[in-house]
Amino acid sequence: MIYLDGVLQGPVLPGRGPPRSCSTWTGSSKVLFYLDGVLQGPVLPGLGPPRYRSYYTASSKVLIYLDWVLQEHGDGPEHGDGPEHGDGPEYGDGPELNSITEKLLLREQLWQSGEELQQQADFCSTLGSSACSLLWSCSSREETITTWLSDGKLHTFLNIAAQTLESFVKSLDEEIKPPAEDHSSNENQFVLALVGTITNIAAVTSGRDFLCSSGHVVLDTLMKLLHLMRPGVFPKLKVLMLMALYNVSICVKGLKHIAQNEDLIPLIWTLLDASEHWEVCLHCLRLLQSFLLEDDVLLLLGSRLLDQELRARVGRLTSSTQPGLRASALQTLEDLKALCPKDGKPS
């Protein structure tokens, strides 16, 4: 570590003051500056008799210096008044040394507690990622889903999953810049495995029926989060969410529930944005095609499917360089045009 003030104006030797061109010299800056000398040089002057010196680590010495800075110098020394050997408080064997020692012990305990909490958080993150990855793998077998349904715990799992995903997506939305997508990180692997498990549940008839009847919370959450996530952010997660919704749409009851969401059409044309990953657009078109193939849902959606922005965005995808996306866009555009005959009314 080096001091903050003056770092761009020239080096400072351990035990010397800041460059004379430094106009700002705060207490925290002094401590950071002095740290270099502490780590390389002798015990700070004024720490008391030699019998006490063995108890002080480099960090402890800096804290003692910080205490001196705050108590004795306030706004700090003037230009060139860095700590010299022989300066500083004279901590002896009395109450002052005991008070400083107690402060150091409390601070060290606080730091240690923080490190332990971080270790626990890392452990829980790794455990959660591993456990959810196992769930994702196991959920690919139909008999596993049947067992989960018979245990009666699936409803609780889905509610917890919905809450967890919502918290994760909101944390993404709070970032000033989209975070780098790292699938190997524990946090990202955790949420991918969570949504992947839901997708596999929806891929099985019994699981799909359960989601259509008792899993409305997680279905509504998936649609809400897809709408909240900015274009281009975490496309793999979006693909899994869309796959889950598509699997549910295979059941007419599930398709109708999704179609009743007032934000459905704005969500679809948002996901067809030009800045989205092509796989997100492809799976969004597949979900849209599910609505276009069901007469009851067409009546339910009505004129919303005649949205001009929706048709324009589908039309732009017909020139995609991805063959699968281009073919899907052409078919979807044709189906959308069939809904609006010459009289301009839905067929």
Beta strands, then each sheet from edge to edge (+ up, - down):
end
